[in-house]
Amino acid sequence: MAQNDVQRLFNLTFSDLISFAKSFVVVLTRDLIDLSIFGLTSANITNLSGLISDFEEMRTDIEYEGDVMVKTEAKDVLAEQVREQIRFMSVRAESCFGQNSVNYDLFRFNDINQLSDPELLTALQRITRTSNQYIAVLGAYGVTLALITELEDLATDFSAAMIAQEQSIDARRIATNERTTSANEIYTLVSNYSNYGKKFYVKTNPAKYNDYIIYTSTTPGTLTAPANFAFNYGSLNFTWDAVENATSYEFQSSSDGASYTQYWTGSELDCTLSELPTTLMYFRVRARNANGYGPFSVVIIYDFNTPLIAPSNITLIPHLSEFRWTEVPTATRYEFQWKHTDQEEWTPIDVGLVTEYIHLDPAGDYLCRVRAVRNSDFGPFSPELAYSVL
């Protein structure tokens, strides 16, 4: 989640807050004459009632979660179709070239069940291009221009489904912020008006005084520290397991490991940094409910100041047309560049977060190099590698 997500001002579920607020409107109406000495008017009560009605008209998080599930299911169906088509193409290529041949290796039929969605999309696009390149010999095994077009369309649909899923996740987050803003406005008014009632009835009417108490003494349950607290540098995303009895979570950051500040709070089980830090940072998370905060998770320490270095050991596996290099810590992707020896301009290719890349060239003499990228920061280039294609 982003740092600017709206924070909940209360320790109640939305349902409990609205249920209390609706009953509270009845109480305020009953006691309007008494509380008018604090400036409470019927217009104030009408306004609060309207805010409650507006909140109830909003779609709930369960509905948005349903949207995400639908988009995710649609994406997963296409992902399975992608895997199936890759498996079919693997059979065709093996029948045509033999599993141990150089040509078969060019397709790079990885363990597709272990690939992420972006990696799976890249694999499909790569295999489609390679299949098209060898369509003359693969034609006898069922590879046609119509099939190539079908695979290209599948890649387009899969990419669109991935985007749709991300958009539904974003829509859910935006709606959560809107509902939280609305609920905070309701809670602020209820809290202010409840103070009126408690001050007025504290010595005169205990029964009415109790009507103005927002939080009861019901024990909300004990909390434990969030488990499996983890960080993914590539996405700048922190995740943790759900804590029993928790209604929300607080994510904190620190630059010295001693003084922590609240970075985000919400009910989700993840938090994404909105900006890339540039120093050594400390992070922790804890659960919360009406009884307060639980214990903190383990602390994750990450040095974002580690400079990008040039990838080393760039090599070419000739029979695979595959370039490999050593991983650079904290890199989020790599840029591969190549050119013919008689050219001045380099051609850059974003290869993603991989340390191996298949690149096919016509016959000739070439140079290549690679550099690490961390979000918008580019590291130094590796030494240039000269190679020839016969």
Order of alpha helices (4+ residues) and beta strands (2+ residues): alpha-alpha-alpha-alpha-alpha-alpha-alpha-alpha-alpha-beta-beta-beta-beta-beta-beta-beta-beta-beta-beta-beta-beta-beta-beta-beta-beta
